Amino acid sequence: MPHETPLISTIVAGFVLAFILGAIANRFRLPPLVGYLVAGVLVGPHTPGYVADQQLAPELAEIGVILLMFGVGLHFSLKDLLSVRGVALPGAIAQMAVATALGWALAWLMGWSHGGGLVFGLALSVASTVVLLKALQERRLVESERGKIAVGWLIVEDLAMVLALVLIPAAAGIASGQGGDAMHGDPVALLISRALNVDLGITGVIGVTLLKVALFVALMLVVGRRLIPALLHRIAHTGSRELFRLGVLAIALGVAFGAAKLFGVSLALGAFFAGMILSESELSHRAAQESLPLRDAFAVLFFVSVGMLFDPTIIVRDPWPVVGTLFIIVIGKSVAAFLIVLAFRRSVGTALTISASLAQIGEFSFILAELGVGLNLIPEEGRDLILAGAILSIILNPIVFFAADRIRPRLEARILRPTQTPPFVETPAAETAASEPSAAAPAGVRPVSEEEPTLPDIETEGETQPTTLSGHAVVVGYGRVGAIVVDQLKAANTPFLVIEDSEKRIAELREKGVEVIVGNAANPAVLALANLKGATRLAIAIPDAFEGGQVTEQARVQNPGLLIIGRAHSDAEVDHLAKLGADVVIMGEREIARGMLERIGEPMTKARGDAPGPQEHVAGAAPAAPGSADEASPPTAAEASEPTPSSAEPSDDALSAGSDAVSARTA
């Protein structure tokens, strides 16, 4: 007798179809999320064939939202959040007001009620958490200044939606003459009303909602700040990786669920605060790594669940309302956000990033649509328009980002004042002159407002001047491994520069007087800024072998004769990087074994059959001769365990030795 397994079938169908269609989308140079959305349409109720469980899919997707916001919180501190409040708070409120007004106007043209227009406009005003964060992560902007503004903006929208979800039922109850229903949106308000035997009304409901949010934030800052890191440290001391991973998931999901049930805040907001509290712990990096695989997997289910809601026939039934809805989401919101950010004297690049990030809608919009239909405020046509606007805007969002990148130079040329020079990141040599008589900003740096950090606009590669170095080394990544390489190169007076995209690491490098190219090294334009054609050596110190492979591939195209040194954690990664053009691939785990054997007094031999040694992975190369880099380099345990720079002792001439060794083997 067959068993009913809706959970398993929904997960399997979602993942398998998302994988197949995501791969097809990628093959045609489209974002994989387009494939995920189409997968949802195929397993949804509006297309023939298998229909996934419509209740389970959104709930599974919520896990992805929780883990995504938890991961973002791990990269934020309360200080980071407060640093952008001057832009994010008034900016988000103003943008939501504009979008709501535009949505109300469209609803009025379609003959809906004022209440229905308000709900419709609100649904079009709030961006999707998952889509926004995915877009920022793909462009490595989450930790940048504009990324912080976008996340702060998102949090303000989340808080506004918490209020809206409470107030809309209350307002609908009062409008219908059922005053007692005014508290049905908030059980706590209803309980207080009955206990005090008074009708709180809308003002009372607002007060109770704000009080609950304030209590949650206070509880997290006072109690959670001590309890959560201490709990995770205790789990880490058990030495069990499984328990640690489980602890991270329990904290993320538990805090999010408790916040939603006890305080009425969204699951995403609760998870963000849990991550932000944990970010102050030294275990935050490890927590992010442990939650990453599940986060990405469940985030895929979010897009599948969105696709399931979409009825493609609405495009034929109501084409003009769909176009109007899409116009408000993609154009109206974007233009409003762009002008608002510029009004706060932020750069054109920041304004474009924020506006492109917000040019879509998502999960809160669906909730508002269902609420509006349930309260008879909007017709079912309104819900269909919101869903159509959501899925189409999500599909178009990568195109919006592409368009923003293309028009950015023109807008900068038009908007900058005559006394301003085009914005770019200052190099170590540009540190003294002023760009305006009234400002003491370094040459080449746009004057900024008081709330902008002293290192403005370092988020993207387009704001960096090309290097003047030649015959130099290039280091990709300034993590704990990259820091060791940089320190040794600097001590040896070797000309070099670093490619990095983390704001904190960039600031640290500049304090040391190191030249930095800002951006993602997998971008050919960034490598060109580093003058890769004139470089002699490239050390890829980032731990992600897949991304390292992208850098290797692009670097080999720009400079076929360049010595490329890669980093791997497995034999498969070694092979992958070598096939893409790496001359030398260092596997951290093998170097640890080499160091241990040297201390024991036994020479390193082929430990795993014919597995190549860390510096023997050169096409057609023979094993290194004695005295080469293999022999001279001390054990680099840092490659696997990532200790602090002071805990490893690499050779002062490591890159030069590697170059000599490769030359000897390939001669």
N, C-alpha and C positions, 0 to 999 in steps of 0.2 A: 504494500500500500504506500503510495508516494506521500511524502511529507510536504506540508506547505512551508516554504522557506522564503517569505517575502523579503526579509532582511538580507539574506545571502544573495538572492537573485537580484535585488536592487543594487547591491554593492558590486557584484560581478558584472552586471550589464553596464552599470555606470563607468566602472574602471576600464573594461575591455573596449567599449565603444569610444570612450574618451581617448584612450591610447591610440586606437587605430585612426580616428579622425583628427586627433591632434598631430599625429605623425604626418598625415596627408597635408594638413594645413601648413605644417612646417616645411614640407617638401615644396610647396608653392610659395614659400617666403611669406606666409601669413602667420600671425601669432597663434600658438597652440590653443589659446582660450576660445578662438573661433570654432575649432574642432570640438571642444568640450561643449559649447553651447549647442552646436548642431547635434551632438550625441544626445543631449537632453531633449531636443525636439523629437528625435527618432524614437525615444523610449517614453515620450509623453502621451497623453490621452488624445491629442489632436492629430496623430498620424497613425496609420494602420500598423498592425503587428504587436509585438510585446509592449506592455504598459507597466512601467515600474511603479512601485508603491508611492503614491503622492504624499503620504504622511511621513514615511520614513526618510525619503530623500532630503527634504529640507532640514530635518532634525540632524541627520548625519552631516549636512553642510554646515550647520551651526558649530559643530566641533572644529571644522576648518577655520571658521571666523574667530572662534575663541583662541585657538592656537596661533593664528596669525597675529591677532592683537597682543597676545601674550609675548610673542617674539619681538614685536615692535617695542613693547614696553621695556624689554630687556636692554634695549639700546638707548633708552631715554632715562633721564633723571628728572626729579621735580624742578631742578634749576633749568634744565633744557626747556621744559614745558612753560615755566614762568617767563623765560626769556623771549618767547614769541607771543605772549598774551596780548601785547599792545596791538598786534596785527590780527591775530587769529580770532579774538573775541569779537571786536566790533566788525571785522571783515566778514566773518561767517554770518553774523546776524543781518548785516546789510545785504549780503548776497542772497540769503534765504528770503528776505523781504522782497527783493526784486523778482526772484524766480516765482515766489508765491503770487505776486501781483500779476505776472505774465500768465501763469496758469489760471488764475481767477478770470482774467480777461478772455482767455480762450474758452473756458467753461461758460461764461456769460454769452459768448457768441453762439455756443451750441444750445443755449436755452436752459442751462442748469440753474439750480438755486444758488444763492450766495454761499450757503454752508457747503454745498457740494463743490463750488469753485474754490473755496478755501482749502478743503481737504485735497482736492486735485492739485492745487498749486503747491501745497506743502509736500506732497508726494514727489513733485518734480524738483524740489529745491534741495534735497538731501542726497549726497553721493554715496555710492557703495563702498563700504570699508574694504572689502576684498579687492575690488578692481583698483581702487586708489593705491592701496599698499603694494599690490602686485606690480603696478606701473612704476612706482617709485623704486621697488626692489630690482626690477629688470634694468633700471637706469642707474642703480647704485646711488640713490639720492636720499634714502631714509635718514641717514645720519647727517646730511647736509643741512644748511640753514633753511633752504626752501623746503626740504623734506620735513623739518621740524614744524615749519609754519603750516604745511599741508596736514600733518597729523594733528596739530593743535586745532586747526580749522575743523577737522573731522570730529574731534572730541566735543567741540562746541555744538556741532550739528547733532551729535548723539544725545547730548544733554537736552537740547531743544526738542528732540523727538520724544524723549522721556516725558517732558511736560505736555507735549501735544497729545500723546497717547492717553494721558490722564484727563486732559481738559476737553478733548473732542467729545467723549461720551457725556461729560458733565454739561457742556454747552448744548449738546443735542437734547439732553433730558430737560433742561430749562426751557429750550425753545419749543419743545413739544408740550410744555405745561406740566411735566412730571418732575417736580423739584426733587423728589426723593431719589430720582435716578441720577442726579448730578454727581453722586459719590460712587456710582457703580464702576467708574473707571479706576477707583482706588479703594481696595478693601480696608486699608488702614484708616483712610479718611471716613469711611462709612462706620467703622468701629468707634472712632472718636466721636462722631456725630451722635451715635446711639448712646454712648456712655454719658455724654454731656447733655443729651436730649435737646440738641440745637442743630439747625441746618447750617452747615459750614459754608455752602455756596461755592462759587468758583474761587473766590479769594481764599477761602479756607483750604480748598483742595490744592491750590498753588502753594500755599504756605506749608502744608503737610508734605508735599512732594519735594520742595526745596529742603525741608528739614531732613528728610530721609537721605537725600543725596549728600548733604553736608555731614550727616552722621556716618555714612559709608566712607567718605573721604577721610574724615577725622580718625575713624577706626583703623583704616589702612595705614595712615601716617603715624599713628601713635602705637598701636598694637602690632599691626602687620609688619611694620618696619623692623621690629625686633624678633617677632615670632617666626616669620617666613624664612629669613636667611638662617636663623639659628636651627630651624628644623631641617633645612636642606644641608647645612654643614654637618649635622649629626648623622644624616643619612649617608653623606659622602664618606664619613669616617668609618662606616661599616665595610667599605671596600667593594661593595656589590654594585656593579654597573646597572644591573636590572632594577634594583631597589631605587637607585638614583633616578633612572628614567621614569620609573613608576611614580616616584615622589614629585618630579617635575609636572607630570600629567595631572596628578592628583591636586597639586596646588593650583595649576591653571584652570582646570575644569571645576574644582571645588569652589574656589573664590568666585569665579564667574557665575556659577549656579546660585551660590549663596547670595551674591549681590543682587541677582535678578529676583530671587524669591523673597528675601528679607527687606531689601531696600528699594526695589522697583527700578533699578538702573538696568541698562542693557547688558546682555552677556558679554558683548565685545568690550564695553567700558570697564566692567569688572575685571576681565582678563588683562586689559591694558594696565590697570593699577597694580595688579598682582605682579606683572612683569616689571613695572617701573620700580616697585619696592625692592624686588630681587636684583635689580640692576646695580644696586649699591654693594652687592656681595661679590667677592672674587670668583664665585662659582657661576656668575651670570653667563659667561662665554660658554661654559660646558653645558649649562641648561639650554641655551639656544641651540647648540649642536644636537642635543638629545631629542629636542622637540621638532627639529627641522623636517625629518622624513614624514612623520605623521601630519604635520602642518600642511605640507605641500600636497599630500595625498587627499586629505579631506577638503582642501581648498578647491581641488578639481571637482569634487562632488557638489560644491556650491554652484559652479557654473553649469553643471549637468542639471541640477534642480531648477535653476533659472530657465534653462531651455525647455524643461518639461511644462512650464506654465504658459509657454508662448503658443498662440493659435495663429499660424501663418495666414489664415484666410482673412484676418482683419485688415491686412494690407490691401486686399481687393475690395472688401466691404466698405471700409472707411478710409480711403487713401489720404484725403486732405486733413482730417483730424490727426491722423498718424504723422503726417508731415509737420503740422503745427506743433504737436507734442514734441517731436524730435528737434524741431527748431529751437524751442524753449530750452531743452536740455543741453543741446550741443552748442548752440550759438548764444542764446540769451544768458544762460548762466556763465558761460565762459567770458563773454564780453564784460558782464557785470563784475566778475571776480578780477579780471585783468585791470579794469579801471580802479577798482577798490584797492588792490595791492599797489598800483602806481601812486594812488593818492597818499599812501603811507610812505612814499619816497623809497620804495624798494626798486631793485633793478628790473629791467625789461625781462631778463631771463627768469627771474623769480616769479614775476607776474604771469609769464607764459606757462611756466610749469604748474603753478597753482590753478590757472584757468583750465588747462588741459586735463589736470587730475580730476577736476570737478565736473567735467563734461559727460557725465553718465549718472545713472541712478541705480539703486539696488534694493537690498534687503528691507530697509525701513519703508521704502516706497511700497513694497508688496504688502507689508503689514497695514499701512495706512489705507491702501486700496481695499483690502478685505474689511477693515473696520468701517470705512465709508459705505460700502455696500451693505454691511450688516446693520448699520444705523439708518439705512435708506437715504443717505445724504448724496450719494452718487449712483448713477445707474451702472449696470454690469458693463455697459459699453466703456465707462470710465476706467474700470479695472483693466479691461482689455487694452485700452490705450496706454495705460501706465506700464503694463507688462510689455507691450510692443515697443514703447519708448525705451524701456530698460534694456531689452535684449539688443535692439538696434544700436543704441548708444554705446553699449559695451563692445559690440563688434567694431564700431567706428572709432573707439577711443585710441587705439594705436595709430590710426590715420590722423587723428587730431594732434597727437604728440609729434608725428612726422611733419605735419603742416606747421606746427609751432616752431620746430627747429628751422624750417625753411624760411619763415618770414621774420625770424628773430633779427638777423643782421639789418634788414630794412627798417624794422621798427626802432632798433637802437640808433640808427643813423638819423631817423626823424625826431625821436623823442628826446635824445640827449641835448642838454643845453650847449650853446656854443663854447662856453668856458670849460666844459667837461671833455675829457678824452674818453674814447671808447673803453668800457670796463674790461679789465683783464686782471689776472692775478699777478701780483708783483713778484719779480724774481729777487734773489738775495741782493743783487746789485742795485735794485731800484728801491731805495729806502729813505731818501732824504727830502727831495723837492716836494713842493706842494702843488696840487693840481688846481686849486683855486686860491685866490688871495685871501679869502676868509676862512680857509680850512687848512689844517696841518696834515692832510692826508698825504701818504707817499706818492711819488710820481707814478702815474699809470693806474691809480686806484680811485674809483668813484667815491666822492664824499658820501657818507652814510649818516643815517639818523642815529640818535643816541642809543636806541635799542638794538641797532645792528651791531654784530660783533666786530672787533677790530680787524678781523680777517674776512672781509665781505666777499660774496660772490665766488667762492672757491668750489662751487658744487659741480661745475661742468667743465669739460675740456675746452669748450669754445672760449673761455675767458683766460686762457693761459698763453703766454708768449712762447714762441719756439725757442729752444735752447741755442746758444752759440757755441756749445762744446763740440769737439770733434776728437776722434780717437779715444773716446771715453767708454766707460762701462755704464750699463743701465740696470737698475735693480727694480723689479716689479714687486711691490708690496713691502710695507714696513710693519709687519707683525713681529713676533718675537724672533723668528728666524731672520727675517729681513733686517731687523735691527742689528743683529750680530754682524751680518755682511757689511752693512753700512758703516758700523763703528770701525771695522778692520780696514775698509777701503779708505776711510777718512784718516786713520792713523798712518796709513802707508802713503798718504798724499796722492792717491790715484784719482784722476779726474772721473767723476761719476755724477749721476743724478738718479732720483727716485720717482717712479710713477705710483701715485697713491690717490685714493678717493675718499678717505676718511678724514673728516674735518679735524678731529682731535690729533690724529697722527701727522697731518699736514702742519698743524700749528707746532707740534713738537719738533718736526724736522726743520722748520724755519727758525725756531729758537736756536737750533744747533748750526744754523748757517748753511744748511743743505739745500741745494736746488731741487725743486719739486715740480713735476708736471702733473696737473690735476686731471683725473679722469680714469676711465676704465681702459686698461692696457689692451683689451681685446678689440678696441676701436682703432682701426688703422690711422685715423686722424690724430689720435693721441700719440701713437708710436712715431708718427711723422714729426710731431712737435718735439719729441725726444731726439730727433735727428738720428734715427736708427740706421739710416744709410751711411752715416759717418761714424757710427759706433763700432767698437771691436768686440764687445762682450755683452751678453744679456743674461742676467741671473733672475729666474722666475721664482720668487720666494713665497708665493701664495700657496696655501695647502690644498686648494681645489684643483685636482688634476684635469678635470674637464675644462675649466676656465683657463688653466695653464696651457692646455692644448690649443685653445683658440688663440692665445697670445703667441704661441710658438708658430702656428700656421701663418698668422699675419706677419710676424717678424721675418720669417723665412722668405716671404714674398718681397718684402722691402729690402732685405739685405741677404742675398744667397750665401755670402761668405762669412756671415756673422757667427761667432761662437755662442751657441744657445745652451744654457745650463738649466735643466728642469728639476722639478722636485716631485717625488712620488711616494706612495705608501704601500704599494703592492706591485708584484711582477706585471699584472695586467696594465697598471698605470704606466709602468716603465715602457712597456711595448707600445702603448697608446701614444705617449709623448715622442718616442723614437720614430714612430711611423710618420708623425706630423712634422718631423724635422729637427728635433732636439739632438744636439751633438753629445751632450753628457746628461744623464739622468741619475740623480742621487736619491736612493731609497733610504729613508730615515731608519727603518727597522733593521736593514742590513748594516748600516753604519754603527748602530748600537751593538749588534752582534760582533762586528769587527773590533770595536773598542774593547768589549769584554774579552774576546779571544787574545787581543794584544796584552791585556793586563794579566791574563792567565799564563801567557807565554807561548800560546799556540798560534801559528800563522793562519790567516783566513784562506780557506779553499772554497771550491764551488760547493756551497752549503746545500743547494737544492738542485741536484742534477746539473743541467746545463744553464741554470739561471745566470744571467750576466751580472758582473759586479757593477757597483754604482758608477764607475767611470770607465767602463768597458763598452758601454752601449753606443758604439759608433759604427755606422754601416761599414762592414768589411774590415773592421779593426782587429788587430791582434791584442792580446792582453798587454797591459801597461808594463813597461820595463821598470826594474827596481830604481827607486829614486824619483819616480814620477809622482803625480798628484795622489795616486792611490796609496803609495807608500808614505808620502810626506804628510798627508793630511791627518790630523788626529781624529779620534772618533767624534762624530757630530750627532750626539744623542738628541740635540735640539730638533733635528729634522722630524722626529717622531713625537716627542713629548712636549715640544714647544716650551722650554724653560725660559726664564728671564735672561736677558742678554749677558748678565754677569755670570751665569752658571755654565757657560760653554767657553771653550778656548780654541776657536778655529785658527788656522794659519793666517799670519799677516798677509800672505801673498797667495791666498787660496785661488782667486780667479786667475791670476797670472800662471800659477802652477797648472791649473786645469787647462788653460790655453796651450801651454807647452806640451802637456801630456797628449792632448788631442792632436797637436801638430806632429808629434813624434810618431803617433800611431797611424796617422793618415799619410805620412810622407811616402 
